[in-house]
C-alpha cells in the first residue's frame, strides 16, 4: 500500500483507538435546553390572601412561605428592630402551645419553621414531608394569627438581640454599612437600623400592635411549593386560617431618598484602625425598572465575582485587599448600588480613587465583548443552580410576586438577560452608577486619612457614634491636663474586681492630702490571677508628679517600680511581668512638662473639667515600661450605671493611646467620682462598692 | 428523671406522628470501572437542569505519617492552582464563567473530595477539569510555597481567629492515642512545622501515590445523557495511568474507655467560656453507629433537643449546647461525639460542666422515650429526603455509601439500619460510649489557666 492510502486508515484507526487522547483545551459548551420551570397556579382566597402553588412531585417534601408587608421599614420611630423581634417571637409560642411545644411538634416530624424580617417584608417559612403538611400549616397559621408573645420569651430574645447588636456595632464593616444606609436614604425608612436604645424600648404592646396591624390576609402572599396540588393547598389554607380577616394595611408614603448634587466623603474616625472599610454608592430605581437586566450584566463585569474588574484590580493586581465587590439591591422601594472593600490604611486613598475610576469607566466605555460574554454566560448558566429545591423555588417565586414582577419573570429570566445588547449595558451603568453624586463612607483611622481623602472629595469627619469631630482634634498635640486640684476630695474608695459579672478581687484607692501635696495609694488584689499590688504616688501641690512606688505580684511574677520625677526627668527602675520572666528596665529620661505617670491617671480623674464631648490629649510616662506615650481621654457618651455602691448618671470616657484601652465611668456631677472601670476587650471590670 | 419531667416529656411529644412510612426514593445508579482503575458511578435524574461532578480520592489525614502531617489538606489548595492545560487561576474562572456555583473541595480524615455543580450543558467542562488535574497537577516550588502560605493564612483566619475553633480543629484530636492510632490522633490542617520542613519532592511523591485513577471514585449525578457521558469519561480519563505501587495500609488500634482526661484550653477569642466533652465512638459501618447518630439528634440538635431545653432554655446555664458527631465526616476508624456547651454571661464553667455531665449520663441510666426516638428517626428521614433534591447531595450520598459501606447500593440499606434503631439500642450505646472513662473534656476560656 502506498502512504497515501495507509495514512487515512491510520487516522481512522487513531480516532477510534481504545485510549483516545484527551483534548488539550477545555471543551466548548453543549447547547442549552430551554428552561423547564414548573408552572405555578394562583388563587385568591375569600379573605384576600393570595395563594401561589408550584407543583413538583419529585420528592415528598413541601416548602411554604407566608409573606407580609411588615418589614423593618414599618418600625415606628424609636422602635427600630420591632419587625425583627416580632418575627423572632412568632414561632416562640402560639395558639395555646408554648415555644417548647411548637418546636417539639415540628421537629417531631422532622420539619422546620422559622420567621424573619427584611426591610420590606416579614416572612414565615415552614418545611415538612408530605404527610405532615397539615401539621406544619397549622403551626404556621397559629404563629401569625395567635402568637403568644410570652414575656419570658420577649425577655430572652431581647437579651440575645442586644448581645448580637453589641458584637455587630464593634465591627467596622457594620459601622460602614449603617452609615452608608443613613447617608443614602436620609428620611426614607430604609435608612434606619436597630440600636440598643430602640431594642430596649420595645414593649409587648408594640409587638401585639404591629402583628394586628400588619399581619393580615390582605396584602399577604402564601407560596406553597413541592409535593402538593392547588386544591390541597387551598383546602389547608382555608381550614387553618378560617376566621382570619383583615384588609391590606395602609402603606404610608415613604419620604424620597435625598437627591445629591455632588460626591462627598463621610469619614468615621476609628482610632488605631489598621484597615479602612470603604463603601461607595447611590440610589438607583424601583424593582420593575427596565434597566434591571442591563444593570445586572454591568454589575457582574464591574464587581460581581472573582473575575470582576474591582476584584481583579484591587486584589489580584494591586494586592490591596482580600476582596472588592459591587452589588445593587432590589427592594420594594428605591434600590441602591454600592461597591465596597476593606484595605490597609496606607492605601485607602489609592483604593478609593481606583474604585471611582472603575465606577466611571463602566458607564463611559463600552464593555468589551469578551468580558460581557463571560458575565452573561455566568449569570445565565448559574440560574438553574438557584432553583434546585422546593424551598429555592418557593423563595424565588415569592420574591418575584412580592416585587410585582410579571408572572413569567422566572421563565424568561435567562432569555431576557441574553437579549440585552452591549450598548444597553453601559447605558444602564451610566444612568444607574453615579460616582459624580455618590455617597462615600470610610471607616478608619482619620489621623492618617483625613488629609489624603480631602484631596479626593470634601470630607465630613465624625466619631464612631456619629458626633461631628473638628479636624483640629486629629492633630491635637499632647498638652498638660487642665487639672483643678481643688476638686480633689480626699477619698477612700473600694472597688470590686468583677470578671464576667463574678467577683474576683478588690481594689482600694485612697487619696490623702499631705504637707507637700497629695498621696494616692492603690491596693489591688485578684487572687485567682495571682495579682497583689500596692502602688503609692505622690504629687506636688500643683499636681505635678513626684514619685511612684509599686510593689507586688502580677501573673505570678514580682513587680517593683521606683521612679522619681524631678526637673523634667523621670529616673529610677521598673520590674514588670513579661513572657519569659520579670523584665527590669532602668529609667532615666526627659519627660515633657505636665507628664503624668500612667498610674496617676485614675487618681486624678475627678480633677478634670468633665463635660459632654470633652477630650484631652496628654503626655504620659508608662513607668512600668519606661516609655513616653501620648494618651487621649475622650468622653464618648452618657449613661446610667448600677454598681454595688448605687446607681449613678455617668460620663463614659475612653482612654486610648496606651497598651490597653480602658473605659472610665465618672459621675456627671461633682465630685466626678469614678464608679466603674472597664478594660476593653476583656470581661474584667472594677465596680465601686463603697 | 424526675416525675414531672417524665410526664412533661411525654405530653410535649405526644402529638408526634409516628414514622409515616415516607421512604426516600431509590437512587438509580450504574457503576463500572475504567481499565486504569477509576471507579465511576452514574445517577441520572432529570428533575433539575443541574449536573454535579464529584470526585473522591481515597486519601485523607489518616494516611499521613508522623513528621508529614498536613499534606492531604495542602492538596485541597494545590488542586486549584492549575494543571498541564489550565493556567493558575483559570480553574475557578472557567467554572464561574460556565455558571457553576458552590464548587469546592474539602479534606477530611478519610477522604478528599472535589466537586462542581454545573448547568447540564457544561458537564463536559467539569469532567475535563477533573481529568486534567488528576493527570497533570502542576507541582512546582513556587506553587507549593504559595499554597503553604495560603494554608497558614487559612489557619490564622479559621483556627486562630474564630472562637472555639482551635478546640475542634486541633485539641479534639488528642482524644486518640498517637502511638496506637496516629492516623486519627492528629488534625487535618496538620503541623506548620511539618509543612515548613517538607520539600517539593515530598509533595510530588504524595501526589503520585494518592492522586491516581485507581485511588479515586467519580460520581456524575443529575441531568445528563448516559451514553454521551460515558464517552466523555472514557475520552478524558481513560489515558491517565494507574499508580502501580501499593498504598501503605492505615492501622489504628485505639482502645476505648482508657480513662477520663480533662484539660484547660486557652482561647483568646472565646469571650464566653465553654465546656466540650468528647467521646470515642466506633467506625461508620459499626452496628452501633446509627444509634449514635439518633442519640446526637435527641441530645443536641434542634430547639427541642434535651440539651437545648435543659441547659439553654430552662436552667439558662448555656447560651448554646449542640452535639456533633464526626464533624468532618464519617470514618473507617474510631471517631468522636462532641457535646459542646457555651456558658451564658456570668455562669461559672463548673456549674455548666456538671449540668452537662448529668444530662449526658441520664440517657444511659434512664433511656429515651418512644417519642424522642420517633422524632430522631423523622429528623433523619427528612434530612435524607430533602437531601435528594440536589444532584450534589445525591452524589455525596453515593460516595459515602461507596467508601464507608462498600457500595453505592448500600444507600438504601444505610437508611434502613437507621430506621431499625430501638430505644434500647440508644440506651445501650449511651452506656457504652458516653462514659467519663471514654472521654476528653476541654474547658475553654480566654484567660490564663488557673
Interface residues (C-beta under 8 A of the other chain):
Chain A: X18 X19 X20 X21 X22 X23 X24 X25 X26 X27 X29 X30 X31 X32 X33 X35 X36 X56 X58 X59 X60 X61 X99 X100 X101 X103 X104 X105 X107 X108 X109 X110 X111 X127 X128 X129 X130 X131 X132 X135 X156 X163 X305 X306 X307 X316 X374 X377 X378 X379 X380 X381 X382 X383 X384 X385 X386 X387 X388 X389 X390 X499 X500 X501 X502 X528 X529 X555 X682 X683
Chain B: X12 X13 X15 X16 X17 X20 X22 X24 X25 X47 X48 X49 X50 X84 X85 X86 X89 X92 X93 X94 X96 X97 X98 X99 X100 X101 X102 X117 X118 X119 X120 X121 X122 X123 X124 X125 X128 X129 X131 X132 X135 X232 X234 X235 X236 X237 X238 X239 X271 X302 X303 X304 X309 X313 X345 X346 X348 X371 X374 X375 X378 X379 X380 X381 X382 X383 X385 X386 X388 X389 X390 X391 X446 X447 X448 X450
